[in-house]
Structure formats: C-alpha cells, structure tokens
Amino acid sequence: MIETLLVVQILLTIAIVISILLQKSSSIGLGAYSGSNDSMFGAKGPAGFLSKATFTLSLLFVLNTLAMGYLYNQENDSSVADTINTATSVPTADHNKSTK
C-alpha cells in the first residue's frame, strides 16, 4: 500500500510543479504559453482554474503525505535502536590487567 501511495506522491509532485509553472507571474514566465484569454477556462483565462487546481493538488499532496506517514508507522512497530545489541556493539576495556 505504501508503494502505491509513493507513486501517487511522485505524480502529485510533478502535477503541482507543472501547475505552478503554468501560472501567470509578474514577469509572465511560462504562463505565456498557456493559451489565450478566449480559451475554455473563461474570460479570466486559465488563472482561476490553475490556482484552484494548484490548491487541490497541494491539499491532496498533504493528505497523501499524512496517510503515508500513518501507514508506515503502523507497519513498523520497532525502532532501529531496538535492534541494536548494546552488549556486542560497545567494546569494554579490561581493567583487571595490570601493565608492567
């Protein structure tokens, strides 16, 4: 299940980047290539549609991130620190030997 959500996360990331780059900025940027004002998006052009799409995609991104975190924590009960055997990983010094 986490693998599926990870693929969805990657696709959402790509879609958010594309929707942000297509928006009109103060220096026009890539928004100039999004079409004319007489498009199917309405009189304002794609600005309203792209801002709503960006908001929706970002909301889905956050919800997907929360779902991935929840499912990952449910599957992995133990911590990495629980698997460390402290008796073998920490060397002990032998203080009983005397040096001559």
Residue frames as a rotation matrix with the C-alpha (Angstrom) as fourth column:
MET 1
0.565 0.825 0.000 0.00
0.825 -0.565 0.000 0.00
0.000 0.000 -1.000 0.00
ILE 2
0.424 -0.477 -0.769 2.84
0.168 -0.794 0.585 2.37
-0.890 -0.377 -0.257 0.82
GLU 3
-0.627 -0.675 0.389 4.39
0.479 0.059 0.876 1.73
-0.614 0.736 0.287 -2.60
THR 4
-0.065 0.711 0.700 1.15
0.968 -0.126 0.217 2.80
0.243 0.691 -0.680 -4.28
LEU 5
0.825 0.377 -0.421 0.97
0.507 -0.823 0.256 5.95
-0.250 -0.424 -0.870 -2.17
LEU 6
-0.032 -0.918 -0.395 4.59
0.245 -0.391 0.887 6.70
-0.969 -0.068 0.238 -3.02
VAL 7
-0.631 -0.112 0.768 3.81
0.768 0.050 0.638 6.52
-0.110 0.992 0.055 -6.74
VAL 8
0.446 0.856 0.263 0.81
0.846 -0.499 0.189 8.80
0.293 0.138 -0.946 -6.19
GLN 9
0.587 -0.303 -0.751 3.07
0.391 -0.706 0.590 11.17
-0.709 -0.640 -0.296 -4.22
ILE 10
-0.535 -0.841 0.083 5.53
0.428 -0.185 0.885 11.40
-0.728 0.509 0.459 -7.12
LEU 11
-0.389 0.476 0.789 2.73
0.874 -0.080 0.480 12.02
0.292 0.876 -0.385 -9.63
LEU 12
0.703 0.655 -0.277 1.22
0.711 -0.650 0.267 14.72
-0.006 -0.385 -0.923 -7.39
THR 13
0.148 -0.746 -0.649 4.61
0.367 -0.568 0.737 16.39
-0.919 -0.347 0.190 -7.09
ILE 14
-0.759 -0.417 0.500 5.02
0.586 -0.102 0.804 16.51
-0.284 0.903 0.322 -10.86
ALA 15
0.010 0.863 0.505 1.47
0.899 -0.228 0.373 17.84
0.437 0.450 -0.778 -11.31
ILE 16
0.683 0.204 -0.701 2.00
0.589 -0.721 0.364 20.58
-0.431 -0.662 -0.613 -8.70
VAL 17
-0.322 -0.884 -0.340 5.23
0.354 -0.445 0.823 21.70
-0.878 0.144 0.456 -10.33
ILE 18
-0.692 0.110 0.714 3.56
0.714 -0.048 0.699 21.85
0.111 0.993 -0.045 -13.75
SER 19
0.369 0.920 0.131 0.54
0.866 -0.391 0.310 23.77
0.337 -0.001 -0.942 -12.44
ILE 20
0.482 -0.272 -0.833 2.78
0.455 -0.735 0.503 26.30
-0.749 -0.622 -0.230 -10.67
LEU 21
-0.595 -0.803 -0.004 4.95
0.382 -0.288 0.878 26.82
-0.707 0.521 0.478 -13.73
LEU 22
-0.484 0.476 0.734 1.93
0.825 -0.032 0.564 27.40
0.293 0.879 -0.377 -15.97
GLN 23
0.464 0.699 -0.544 0.53
0.839 -0.545 0.015 30.16
-0.286 -0.463 -0.839 -13.76
LYS 24
0.416 -0.242 0.876 0.97
0.458 -0.777 -0.432 33.74
0.786 0.581 -0.212 -14.81
SER 25
0.116 -0.459 -0.881 3.50
0.958 -0.184 0.222 35.60
-0.264 -0.869 0.418 -12.73
SER 26
0.608 0.084 -0.789 4.56
0.104 -0.994 -0.026 39.24
-0.787 -0.066 -0.613 -12.61
SER 27
-0.309 -0.769 -0.560 7.25
-0.616 -0.287 0.734 38.50
-0.725 0.571 -0.385 -15.18
ILE 28
0.351 0.662 -0.662 4.86
-0.936 0.267 -0.229 36.27
0.025 0.700 0.714 -17.17
GLY 29
-0.388 -0.572 0.723 7.22
-0.633 0.735 0.242 33.24
-0.670 -0.364 -0.647 -17.09
LEU 30
-0.988 0.016 0.156 5.80
0.109 0.786 0.608 30.07
-0.113 0.618 -0.778 -18.58
GLY 31
-0.255 0.959 -0.122 2.25
0.346 -0.027 -0.938 31.38
-0.903 -0.282 -0.324 -18.16
ALA 32
-0.230 0.113 -0.967 2.55
-0.734 -0.672 0.097 32.98
-0.638 0.732 0.238 -21.58
TYR 33
-0.840 -0.174 -0.515 2.37
-0.500 0.620 0.605 29.54
0.213 0.765 -0.607 -23.18
SER 34
-0.803 0.538 0.255 -0.89
0.184 0.631 -0.754 28.54
-0.567 -0.559 -0.606 -21.51
GLY 35
-0.343 0.697 0.629 -3.14
0.936 0.198 0.291 29.91
0.079 0.689 -0.720 -24.23
SER 36
-0.748 0.126 0.651 -5.23
0.072 -0.960 0.269 32.99
0.659 0.249 0.709 -24.89
ASN 37
-0.867 0.461 0.191 -7.98
-0.359 -0.311 -0.880 34.54
-0.346 -0.831 0.435 -22.82
ASP 38
-0.018 0.899 -0.437 -10.60
-0.999 -0.002 0.037 33.16
0.032 0.437 0.899 -25.18
SER 39
-0.803 -0.344 -0.486 -9.93
-0.352 0.933 -0.078 29.63
0.480 0.109 -0.871 -24.05
MET 40
-0.045 0.833 -0.551 -12.30
0.172 0.550 0.817 27.17
0.984 -0.058 -0.168 -22.47
PHE 41
-0.555 -0.254 -0.792 -11.33
0.784 0.157 -0.600 28.35
0.276 -0.955 0.112 -18.96
GLY 42
0.429 0.789 -0.439 -13.44
0.863 -0.502 -0.059 31.52
-0.266 -0.353 -0.897 -19.14
ALA 43
0.864 0.008 0.503 -12.97
0.245 -0.880 -0.408 35.26
0.439 0.476 -0.762 -19.55
LYS 44
0.765 -0.609 0.208 -10.18
-0.555 -0.461 0.692 35.48
-0.326 -0.645 -0.691 -16.98
GLY 45
0.140 -0.727 -0.673 -8.20
-0.747 0.368 -0.553 32.83
0.650 0.580 -0.491 -18.79
PRO 46
0.284 -0.060 -0.957 -6.59
0.220 0.976 0.004 29.88
0.933 -0.211 0.291 -17.03
ALA 47
-0.557 -0.607 0.566 -5.55
-0.374 -0.425 -0.824 31.89
0.741 -0.671 0.010 -13.95
GLY 48
0.016 0.652 0.758 -8.58
-0.999 -0.021 0.039 30.93
0.042 -0.758 0.651 -11.84
PHE 49
0.863 0.316 -0.395 -8.55
-0.358 0.933 -0.036 27.33
0.357 0.173 0.918 -12.98
LEU 50
0.141 -0.903 -0.407 -4.82
0.141 0.425 -0.894 26.89
0.980 0.069 0.187 -12.39
SER 51
-0.554 -0.328 0.765 -4.94
-0.649 -0.404 -0.644 28.42
0.520 -0.854 0.011 -8.92
LYS 52
0.398 0.761 0.513 -7.82
-0.913 0.385 0.138 26.11
-0.093 -0.523 0.847 -7.94
ALA 53
0.807 -0.160 -0.568 -6.02
-0.096 0.914 -0.394 23.13
0.582 0.372 0.723 -9.45
THR 54
-0.260 -0.964 0.059 -2.83
-0.140 -0.023 -0.990 24.01
0.955 -0.266 -0.129 -7.57
PHE 55
-0.314 0.225 0.922 -4.74
-0.937 -0.230 -0.263 24.32
0.152 -0.947 0.283 -4.31
THR 56
0.743 0.666 0.064 -6.49
-0.669 0.739 0.079 20.98
0.005 -0.101 0.995 -4.88
LEU 57
0.552 -0.618 -0.560 -3.27
0.051 0.696 -0.716 19.21
0.832 0.367 0.416 -5.82
SER 58
-0.481 -0.767 0.424 -1.44
-0.391 -0.246 -0.887 20.62
0.785 -0.592 -0.182 -2.81
LEU 59
0.067 0.591 0.804 -4.27
-0.996 0.084 0.021 19.52
-0.055 -0.802 0.594 -0.49
LEU 60
0.922 0.244 -0.301 -4.10
-0.301 0.941 -0.158 16.02
0.245 0.236 0.940 -1.97
PHE 61
0.114 -0.971 -0.209 -0.32
-0.072 0.202 -0.977 16.08
0.991 0.126 -0.047 -1.54
VAL 62
-0.483 -0.263 0.835 -0.61
-0.788 -0.286 -0.546 16.90
0.383 -0.921 -0.069 2.17
LEU 63
0.467 0.740 0.484 -3.31
-0.860 0.507 0.055 14.27
-0.205 -0.442 0.873 2.76
ASN 64
0.812 -0.232 -0.536 -1.26
-0.110 0.840 -0.531 11.66
0.574 0.490 0.656 0.90
THR 65
-0.257 -0.952 0.164 1.81
-0.317 -0.077 -0.945 12.54
0.913 -0.295 -0.282 2.98
LEU 66
-0.255 0.246 0.935 -0.15
-0.967 -0.059 -0.249 12.13
-0.006 -0.968 0.253 6.21
ALA 67
0.806 0.592 0.013 -1.58
-0.589 0.804 -0.077 8.80
-0.056 0.054 0.997 5.03
MET 68
0.463 -0.718 -0.521 1.89
-0.055 0.563 -0.825 7.53
0.885 0.410 0.221 4.11
GLY 69
-0.486 -0.670 0.561 3.28
-0.583 -0.230 -0.780 8.53
0.651 -0.706 -0.278 7.49
TYR 70
0.115 0.632 0.766 0.41
-0.973 0.229 -0.043 6.88
-0.202 -0.741 0.641 9.35
LEU 71
0.923 0.276 -0.269 0.61
-0.347 0.898 -0.270 3.62
0.167 0.343 0.925 7.39
TYR 72
0.140 -0.950 -0.280 4.40
-0.177 0.255 -0.951 3.49
0.974 0.183 -0.133 7.69
ASN 73
-0.522 -0.316 0.792 4.22
-0.791 -0.168 -0.588 3.87
0.319 -0.934 -0.163 11.47
GLN 74
0.481 0.756 0.444 1.55
-0.843 0.538 -0.003 1.15
-0.241 -0.373 0.896 11.70
GLU 75
0.847 -0.172 -0.504 3.69
-0.152 0.829 -0.538 -1.33
0.510 0.532 0.676 9.76
ASN 76
-0.113 -0.972 -0.204 6.93
0.239 0.173 -0.956 -0.63
0.965 -0.156 0.212 11.62
ASP 77
0.849 0.511 -0.135 6.38
0.203 -0.080 0.976 -1.08
0.488 -0.856 -0.172 15.34
SER 78
0.573 -0.694 -0.436 10.02
0.719 0.171 0.673 -1.23
-0.393 -0.699 0.597 16.39
SER 79
0.862 -0.385 -0.329 12.70
-0.429 -0.900 -0.073 1.38
-0.268 0.204 -0.942 16.20
VAL 80
0.543 -0.766 -0.343 16.16
-0.136 0.323 -0.936 0.96
0.828 0.556 0.071 14.74
ALA 81
-0.235 -0.637 0.734 17.52
-0.840 -0.247 -0.483 1.48
0.489 -0.730 -0.477 18.24
ASP 82
0.511 0.490 0.706 15.60
-0.782 0.606 0.146 -1.60
-0.357 -0.627 0.693 19.41
THR 83
0.976 -0.113 -0.185 17.60
-0.009 0.830 -0.557 -3.82
0.217 0.546 0.810 17.05
ILE 84
0.167 -0.972 0.166 21.00
-0.520 -0.230 -0.823 -2.71
0.838 0.051 -0.544 18.33
ASN 85
0.761 -0.043 -0.647 22.60
0.480 0.709 0.517 -5.16
0.437 -0.704 0.560 20.71
THR 86
0.752 -0.440 0.491 24.50
-0.535 -0.842 0.065 -2.95
0.385 -0.312 -0.869 23.13
ALA 87
0.727 -0.490 0.480 26.47
-0.199 0.519 0.832 -5.84
-0.657 -0.700 0.280 24.62
THR 88
0.329 -0.619 0.714 28.26
0.803 0.580 0.133 -6.61
-0.496 0.530 0.688 21.35
SER 89
0.606 -0.050 0.794 28.44
0.626 -0.586 -0.515 -3.17
0.491 0.809 -0.324 19.80
VAL 90
0.760 -0.363 0.539 30.21
-0.534 -0.821 0.200 -1.36
0.370 -0.440 -0.818 22.66
PRO 91
0.156 -0.766 -0.623 33.73
0.244 0.641 -0.727 -2.61
0.957 -0.039 0.287 23.38
THR 92
0.983 0.145 0.115 34.58
-0.084 -0.205 0.975 -2.98
0.165 -0.968 -0.189 27.02
ALA 93
0.126 -0.983 0.132 38.01
-0.614 -0.181 -0.768 -2.31
0.779 0.016 -0.626 28.49
ASP 94
0.593 -0.015 -0.805 39.55
0.471 0.818 0.332 -4.94
0.653 -0.576 0.492 30.73
HIS 95
0.489 -0.342 0.803 40.61
-0.578 -0.816 0.005 -3.04
0.653 -0.467 -0.596 33.84
ASN 96
0.956 -0.073 0.284 41.83
-0.189 0.585 0.789 -6.11
-0.224 -0.808 0.546 35.73
LYS 97
0.580 -0.797 0.169 45.04
0.761 0.456 -0.461 -6.42
0.291 0.396 0.871 33.75
SER 98
0.771 -0.417 -0.481 47.95
-0.010 -0.764 0.645 -4.52
-0.636 -0.493 -0.593 35.08
THR 99
0.852 -0.515 0.097 50.69
0.091 -0.038 -0.995 -3.29
0.516 0.857 0.015 32.83
LYS 100
0.704 -0.665 -0.250 54.30
0.443 0.136 0.886 -3.82
-0.556 -0.734 0.391 33.94
